[in-house]
Amino acid sequence: MASNSSNMDGAAGVLRAFDPLASARDYLIDLSQRGILFWDVMRQRGNGYLEHEAKTVPHVLRYQFELVMDGRTLERPVNYGLVRIVPPEDVEIDPKLRPFVIVDPRAGHGPGIAGFKADSEIGVVLKAGHPCYFVGFSPDPMPGQTIEDVALAEAHFLKTVIDRHPEAEGKPCVIGNCQAGWAVMMLASMRPELFGPIIIAGSPLSYWTGQRGLNPMRYSGGLLGGTWLAAFAGDIGNGKYDGAWLVQNFEYLNPANTYWKKYYNLFSKVDTEPPNYLDFERWWGGHVNLTSTEIQSITGELFVGNKLAAGLVKSSDGTAIDLRNIRSPIVVFCSKGDNITPPQQALGWILQLYDDVDEIRSYGQTIVYSVHESVGHLGVFVSSSVARKQYGEFANNIDLIDVLPPGLYEAVFEEKSADTANPELAPREWVMRCEVRTLDDIRALGGNDIADDRRFATVARMSEANLALYRTFAQPFVRACVTKPMADLMHRLHPARLQYELMSDANPFTAMLPILAGLVREHRAPARQDNPFLAAQEQISRQIADALDAYRDSRDGLVEQIFLAIYGSPALQAWLGIDPSSTEPFRRAPKSALYRELVERRVAELKARIPVGGIHEATVRAFVYVGMGRTGLDARGFEAVRRIRREQKDLPPLPIAEFKALVRDQFFMLLIDPDAAIGALPELLPEDMDTRRKALALIRQVLVAPGGLTEEQEARMQRISLIFAPDGKAAPAPKRGIVPPPVNALRDAS
């Protein structure tokens, strides 16, 4: 009987699936119920917005924290603050590990997105055992606050963190997300002594650069007439720039998501999606403000002016902010799927500053970049998968990044498999390797030609002219007309805010929604997944999204063509002082004769020190020499160094800062005069053969950790072996040119 009953139920289900009336009825019930639940979630969103706005310092951090320093108490007060993240009970922090300081972007939204989830930047830093600090901000800036004031406050924060961790083996690693990335870079160029490695995520530093057909946001400054509009927005805000305008600019880029996809995703999954949706909207709707001075500096100096990488931005005392002054390793993380900060804008500054990798090395800079294939702008510093993979590896291998020899590298990540050599040296699921790159690898990502740069230089000149006209003829009138009550009213009536307030309990017309939603949840009757009307709904949704995408593509294409036509006009360029026939690159950082003199002195100093040192210098020099036979450095090799460093009793240990300085000095000596550097090794080694053999074994142990040695490395290793443990027969020196040619920047500069 039970079997017959089951068969009958199954047959009834099949018949029901083909019954259009029953399917339509079920779908309409489900549709109406989802509609009520959807609008109730919108009501909850509005309530959450009002609750969030009522807080003194609204944030979305999921971690507990304690205030360390309030920027409002500084001599030049700012609305920023430094907090210490309190680690969860199941997380153990190692006081000897360098602290991390994570700075959230102040680009229209409130703070906390870096610690929004367990799998976040803050989460992986804590999991790796590092002390973690966070720099956040309150919604309203202090009166008269400037970008430089914020930078000085962050310098106070970093000094405080350093003082709180005297046992740490390195200076703080600072992560700057989006807008915070360029702010961190500016501070690091002014106060390089405060920084350990710097990680900038989704940060635009070369604002003109991009690819035609892909990056339309960079054209907006030209089509809007320059930065006068930012000044006007600050004036109608009575000295404050409403961050909701920035949020609106982001939403403009993707109308399909803004007007359809995110709402349809909630509507179609209204039984399960509300918690995720409401959490994110709490951050997305938490708008913050800037001073009129701040937004004018950002748009004029950086976005439209593109002055940062060229060294044209100056501090209040007239000092030029030169990114080449940064002495810490710089990690640039970007994505091809980011339509706000594409890889060209994240990495183009390198091409503006340097002619080749030789010049990077001559400045002692280490630059590591990693390009994600698909994740969007927010995903660069919010995605859980990105946090677990990229940031997890950065956090666990931050000391490797810190001791990398100067140069340009790409961080690549390989998933561990059965074929992975020495998997115990890579405790996580990924193996990070830093591969040597050249500027041609950056150029291969695409970018501007000279004609494009002329167009953007024309925009910059036009912007300056329009801003001067606005300040002379319109600004006094606007400021006289706009009172604080008027500014507050316009602030509250901004469409980005109004959409939240109108759908909240503050609106009496929403009073019935919670009652109706409660009844729906008691009698919820979702349609079957095989209901044909659900399939039709999905198809219609895709068509709507496709139509909006088609509109976006047409709009962006038209915007690009208008921009190219207007600012490509030789007449307009000449009128604004740009030579239409110029083939010289625009916004290139100037060269310094004084710097060349300093390099010559440094070369002479290093040459004199080639025969100076002991077992440490000899071991590191030999290791670097053999390592030059490989095109990258593997995290497994450094993990082997870490373990040996913890366990080695025969060789005195070195602090990480001294080890880093030692690696760099020996690296440069090998670049300046490799034959002399290797020839001097016998003078550095002790007579005790047992110590020499142990050092040789250590070198080989570290070098084989990522796998076998290359043919070139074996030849180099043989030469080193006969120096450390001679048997009377010298090994031949390896042929030149088997590996990428050594960089001779310091030697050539002399």
Secondary structure as UniProt FT lines:
FT   HELIX           2..17
FT   HELIX           20..54
FT   STRAND          65..70
FT   HELIX           71..73
FT   STRAND          80..85
FT   TURN            89..90
FT   TURN            95..96
FT   STRAND          100..103
FT   HELIX           113..115
FT   HELIX           121..127
FT   TURN            128..129
FT   STRAND          132..137
FT   TURN            143..144
FT   HELIX           147..164
FT   TURN            166..167
FT   STRAND          173..177
FT   HELIX           179..190
FT   HELIX           192..194
FT   STRAND          198..201
FT   TURN            207..208
FT   TURN            212..214
FT   HELIX           216..219
FT   HELIX           220..223
FT   TURN            224..225
FT   HELIX           228..236
FT   TURN            237..239
FT   STRAND          240..242
FT   HELIX           244..253
FT   HELIX           255..256
FT   HELIX           257..261
FT   HELIX           262..268
FT   TURN            269..272
FT   HELIX           274..284
FT   STRAND          289..291
FT   HELIX           292..297
FT   HELIX           298..303
FT   TURN            304..305
FT   TURN            308..311
FT   TURN            316..317
FT   HELIX           323..325
FT   STRAND          330..335
FT   TURN            336..337
FT   HELIX           343..353
FT   HELIX           357..362
FT   TURN            363..364
FT   STRAND          366..372
FT   HELIX           377..382
FT   HELIX           384..386
FT   HELIX           387..391
FT   HELIX           392..396
FT   HELIX           398..403
FT   STRAND          407..415
FT   TURN            418..419
FT   HELIX           423..425
FT   STRAND          430..436
FT   HELIX           439..443
FT   TURN            444..445
FT   HELIX           450..469
FT   HELIX           470..474
FT   HELIX           475..481
FT   HELIX           484..492
FT   HELIX           495..502
FT   TURN            505..506
FT   HELIX           508..510
FT   TURN            511..512
FT   HELIX           513..522
FT   TURN            529..530
FT   HELIX           532..567
FT   HELIX           570..575
FT   TURN            576..577
FT   TURN            580..581
FT   HELIX           593..608
FT   TURN            609..611
FT   HELIX           615..627
FT   TURN            628..629
FT   STRAND          632..634
FT   HELIX           635..647
FT   HELIX           656..672
FT   HELIX           674..679
FT   HELIX           681..684
FT   HELIX           689..703
FT   TURN            704..706
FT   HELIX           711..724
FT   TURN            736..737
FT   HELIX           745..749
//
